[in-house]
Amino acid sequence: MFGYVRINKKDLTFREFEDYKGYYCGLCKYLKENHGEISRLGLNYDITFLIVILTAIYKPKTNIVEEVCIVSPFKKKKKIINEITEYAASMNTLLTYYKLEDNLLDDKGIKDILAYNIYKGKLKLAHEKYPNKSKVIKEQMNLLNQLEKEENCNIDKVSNTFGELMGEIFSYKNDKYEEDLRRVGFNIGKYIYILDAYEDLEADYKKGRYNPFIECIDNKEELKLKVDRLISISLGLLAASIDNLNLQLNRGIIENIVYSGVYLRYKNILEKGCGNNVQ
């Protein structure tokens, strides 16, 4: 369900791209050192966007290092780490854990069982530091699971549930930024859920799994238009909330993601049709 919030690399300056990758690599490093090697399995670009936007707002003291890693053993890579990285790593851990828990209810695959049991031991730190966030994430995942059990085909209702979950994650503090940040997270969550459901429709249909678009399986052109309309609305509301925040730091990266990367990602999937994964 994650990985739909991407940059458009071609439209970023070299420095912007280096900073963006620095946030991503910093998250990877922090996850490994504080939540264990297994936690990096849940590493994704959606949570990197969280770091980019919260860092732009709160401007925390930042530590920048350059070092090699298993992905780049011969060339040093920039890693940007701050207090937002710590928060994002905890949210990433909680999200991945509850997603694995949800997967077990669907498939009970051996890989999911193994990952879930290993991950369970890594949950403690994130849960203890952010018990209220953990509670809301679990509640929303449980509600989402209940809607899926009921085979609810109201796409607004099910996508709003995931939107509420992401809204809670993006609302870092109870301050003047909370309302806009919650709306940013909510619309990011709706976008992710809708696009993921659309992309997985054929695979879910063949395997007899729940999908809110299952009733539209025989009318793909109409579904395509519906998904396009729903996502366009969510991205428009997302952009409005970003504008309200009037960000300066990381502005080029944020605008690239919101106005280019995300747009191209969803248009690419729509043009290829459901059931076709893109990179």
C-alpha positions as CSV (number, residue, x, y, z in Angstrom):
1,M,0.0,0.0,0.0
2,F,3.0,2.3,0.2
3,G,5.4,3.8,-2.3
4,Y,3.2,6.1,-4.3
5,V,4.6,9.4,-3.2
6,R,7.6,9.9,-5.5
7,I,9.8,12.6,-6.9
8,N,10.2,13.4,-10.6
9,K,14.0,13.2,-10.7
10,K,14.3,15.0,-14.0
11,D,12.8,18.2,-12.6
12,L,15.0,18.4,-9.5
13,T,18.3,20.3,-9.3
14,F,21.3,18.2,-8.4
15,R,21.4,19.6,-4.8
16,E,17.6,19.0,-4.3
17,F,18.0,15.4,-5.4
18,E,21.0,14.9,-3.2
19,D,19.1,16.3,-0.2
20,Y,16.0,14.2,-0.9
21,K,18.2,11.0,-1.1
22,G,19.9,12.2,2.1
23,Y,16.6,12.2,4.0
24,Y,15.8,8.8,2.6
25,C,19.2,7.3,3.5
26,G,19.1,9.0,6.9
27,L,15.8,7.2,7.6
28,C,17.3,3.9,6.4
29,K,20.3,4.4,8.7
30,Y,18.2,5.4,11.7
31,L,15.8,2.4,11.2
32,K,18.7,0.0,11.2
33,E,20.5,1.4,14.2
34,N,17.4,2.0,16.4
35,H,14.7,-0.5,15.2
36,G,16.9,-3.3,13.8
37,E,17.8,-4.6,10.4
38,I,14.3,-6.0,9.8
39,S,12.7,-2.6,10.1
40,R,14.3,-1.5,6.8
41,L,11.9,-3.9,5.0
42,G,9.2,-1.2,5.5
43,L,11.3,1.7,4.2
44,N,9.4,3.7,1.7
45,Y,9.2,7.1,0.0
46,D,5.9,8.1,1.5
47,I,7.5,8.4,4.9
48,T,10.4,10.2,3.3
49,F,7.9,12.9,2.2
50,L,6.8,13.2,5.9
51,I,10.4,13.9,6.9
52,V,10.9,16.5,4.1
53,I,7.7,18.4,5.0
54,L,8.1,18.3,8.8
55,T,11.7,19.4,8.5
56,A,10.7,22.3,6.3
57,I,8.2,23.4,9.0
58,Y,10.1,22.9,12.2
59,K,13.7,23.3,11.0
60,P,15.3,21.0,13.6
61,K,19.0,20.8,14.3
62,T,20.3,18.5,11.6
63,N,23.2,16.1,11.5
64,I,24.7,15.4,8.0
65,V,27.1,12.5,7.5
66,E,28.6,10.9,4.4
67,E,29.4,7.2,4.6
68,V,29.2,4.0,2.6
69,C,26.5,1.4,3.1
70,I,25.5,-2.0,1.8
71,V,23.7,-0.4,-1.1
72,S,26.6,1.8,-2.0
73,P,29.7,0.0,-0.6
74,F,32.3,2.0,-2.7
75,K,30.8,5.5,-2.8
76,K,29.9,7.6,0.3
77,K,26.3,8.8,0.4
78,K,24.8,11.8,2.2
79,K,22.6,11.0,5.2
80,I,20.5,13.7,6.8
81,I,19.2,12.9,10.3
82,N,17.3,15.0,12.8
83,E,14.5,14.6,15.4
84,I,12.0,14.3,12.6
85,T,13.9,11.3,11.3
86,E,13.4,9.7,14.7
87,Y,9.7,10.4,14.6
88,A,9.3,9.2,11.0
89,A,11.2,6.0,11.8
90,S,8.8,5.2,14.7
91,M,5.8,5.9,12.4
92,N,7.3,3.7,9.7
93,T,7.8,0.9,12.2
94,L,4.2,1.2,13.5
95,L,2.8,1.3,10.0
96,T,4.8,-1.7,8.8
97,Y,3.9,-3.7,11.8
98,Y,0.1,-3.1,11.6
99,K,0.3,-3.7,7.8
100,L,1.9,-7.0,8.4
101,E,-0.8,-7.8,10.9
102,D,-3.4,-6.9,8.4
103,N,-1.7,-9.1,5.7
104,L,-1.9,-12.1,8.1
105,L,-5.7,-11.7,8.2
106,D,-5.8,-11.8,4.3
107,D,-3.2,-14.4,3.2
108,K,-1.4,-16.0,6.1
109,G,1.6,-16.5,3.9
110,I,4.7,-17.9,5.4
111,K,6.8,-14.8,4.6
112,D,4.2,-12.6,6.3
113,I,4.1,-14.8,9.4
114,L,7.9,-14.8,9.7
115,A,8.2,-11.1,9.1
116,Y,5.4,-10.3,11.6
117,N,6.9,-12.4,14.4
118,I,10.3,-10.8,13.9
119,Y,8.9,-7.3,13.6
120,K,6.8,-7.7,16.7
121,G,9.9,-7.5,18.9
122,K,11.0,-4.3,17.2
123,L,7.6,-2.5,17.9
124,K,8.2,-1.8,21.6
125,L,10.4,1.4,21.2
126,A,8.0,3.1,18.8
127,H,4.9,2.0,20.8
128,E,6.3,3.3,24.1
129,K,7.5,6.6,22.7
130,Y,4.3,7.3,20.8
131,P,1.4,5.4,22.5
132,N,-1.3,7.7,21.3
133,K,-0.2,7.6,17.7
134,S,0.2,3.8,18.0
135,K,-3.4,3.6,19.4
136,V,-4.9,5.6,16.5
137,I,-3.0,3.7,13.8
138,K,-4.1,0.4,15.2
139,E,-7.7,1.6,15.6
140,Q,-7.8,2.9,12.0
141,M,-6.2,-0.3,10.7
142,N,-8.8,-2.4,12.6
143,L,-11.6,-0.2,11.2
144,L,-10.2,-0.7,7.7
145,N,-10.0,-4.4,8.2
146,Q,-13.6,-4.5,9.4
147,L,-14.8,-2.6,6.3
148,E,-12.8,-5.0,4.1
149,K,-14.4,-8.0,5.9
150,E,-17.8,-6.5,5.1
151,E,-16.7,-6.1,1.5
152,N,-17.6,-2.4,1.6
153,C,-17.5,-0.9,-1.8
154,N,-17.9,2.7,-0.7
155,I,-14.5,3.9,-1.8
156,D,-14.8,7.2,0.1
157,K,-15.5,5.5,3.3
158,V,-12.6,3.0,3.1
159,S,-10.1,5.5,1.7
160,N,-11.1,8.1,4.3
161,T,-10.2,5.5,7.0
162,F,-6.7,5.3,5.7
163,G,-6.7,9.1,5.2
164,E,-7.5,9.5,8.9
165,L,-4.6,7.2,9.7
166,M,-2.1,9.2,7.6
167,G,-3.5,12.5,8.9
168,E,-2.7,11.4,12.5
169,I,0.9,10.6,11.4
170,F,1.4,13.9,9.7
171,S,0.0,16.0,12.6
172,Y,3.3,16.0,14.4
173,K,2.4,18.5,17.2
174,N,-0.7,20.3,18.6
175,D,0.1,23.7,17.2
176,K,-0.8,26.1,14.4
177,Y,0.4,23.8,11.7
178,E,-1.7,20.8,12.9
179,E,-4.8,21.4,10.8
180,D,-3.0,21.8,7.5
181,L,-0.7,18.9,8.2
182,R,-3.6,16.7,9.1
183,R,-5.2,17.6,5.8
184,V,-2.0,16.9,3.9
185,G,-1.7,13.5,5.5
186,F,-5.4,12.8,5.0
187,N,-5.3,13.5,1.3
188,I,-2.0,11.6,0.8
189,G,-3.7,8.6,2.5
190,K,-6.8,8.8,0.3
191,Y,-4.5,9.0,-2.8
192,I,-2.4,6.0,-1.7
193,Y,-5.4,3.9,-0.9
194,I,-7.4,4.6,-4.1
195,L,-4.4,4.2,-6.4
196,D,-3.3,1.0,-4.6
197,A,-6.8,-0.5,-4.9
198,Y,-7.0,0.4,-8.6
199,E,-3.6,-1.0,-9.4
200,D,-4.3,-4.3,-7.5
201,L,-7.8,-4.8,-8.9
202,E,-7.1,-7.6,-11.4
203,A,-4.8,-9.5,-9.0
204,D,-7.3,-9.2,-6.2
205,Y,-10.1,-10.4,-8.4
206,K,-8.2,-13.5,-9.6
207,K,-7.3,-14.4,-6.0
208,G,-10.7,-13.8,-4.6
209,R,-9.5,-11.0,-2.4
210,Y,-11.4,-7.9,-1.3
211,N,-11.1,-4.8,-3.4
212,P,-13.5,-1.8,-3.2
213,F,-13.5,-1.5,-7.0
214,I,-14.5,-5.2,-7.6
215,E,-17.9,-4.2,-8.8
216,C,-16.3,-2.2,-11.6
217,I,-14.1,-5.1,-12.9
218,D,-16.1,-5.3,-16.2
219,N,-16.2,-1.6,-16.8
220,K,-12.6,-0.4,-16.7
221,E,-12.9,2.7,-18.7
222,E,-15.6,4.0,-16.4
223,L,-13.5,3.0,-13.4
224,K,-10.5,4.8,-14.8
225,L,-12.4,8.0,-15.1
226,K,-13.7,7.6,-11.6
227,V,-10.3,7.0,-10.1
228,D,-8.9,9.9,-12.1
229,R,-11.6,12.2,-10.7
230,L,-11.2,11.0,-7.1
231,I,-7.4,11.4,-7.1
232,S,-7.6,14.8,-8.8
233,I,-9.8,16.1,-6.0
234,S,-7.5,14.7,-3.3
235,L,-4.4,16.1,-4.9
236,G,-6.0,19.5,-5.3
237,L,-6.9,19.6,-1.6
238,L,-3.4,18.4,-0.8
239,A,-1.8,21.2,-2.9
240,A,-4.1,23.8,-1.1
241,S,-2.9,22.7,2.3
242,I,0.7,22.8,1.2
243,D,0.2,26.3,-0.1
244,N,-1.3,27.3,3.3
245,L,1.9,26.2,5.0
246,N,3.9,28.7,2.9
247,L,7.1,26.6,3.2
248,Q,10.5,27.8,2.1
249,L,13.0,25.1,3.2
250,N,12.8,22.1,0.9
251,R,10.3,24.0,-1.2
252,G,11.7,22.7,-4.5
253,I,11.5,19.1,-3.3
254,I,8.0,19.4,-1.9
255,E,6.6,21.2,-5.0
256,N,8.3,18.6,-7.2
257,I,6.6,15.7,-5.3
258,V,3.1,17.4,-5.0
259,Y,2.9,18.9,-8.5
260,S,5.0,16.5,-10.6
261,G,6.1,13.3,-9.0
262,V,2.8,12.2,-7.5
263,Y,0.9,13.3,-10.6
264,L,3.1,11.4,-13.0
265,R,3.0,8.3,-10.8
266,Y,-0.8,8.1,-10.8
267,K,-1.2,9.0,-14.5
268,N,1.4,6.3,-15.4
269,I,-0.6,3.7,-13.5
270,L,-3.9,4.9,-15.0
271,E,-2.6,4.8,-18.6
272,K,-1.1,1.3,-18.1
273,G,-4.3,0.0,-16.5
274,C,-5.0,-1.8,-13.3
275,G,-2.9,-4.9,-12.7
276,N,0.2,-3.4,-14.2
277,N,2.9,-2.4,-11.8
278,V,5.2,0.5,-12.6
279,Q,8.6,1.4,-11.2
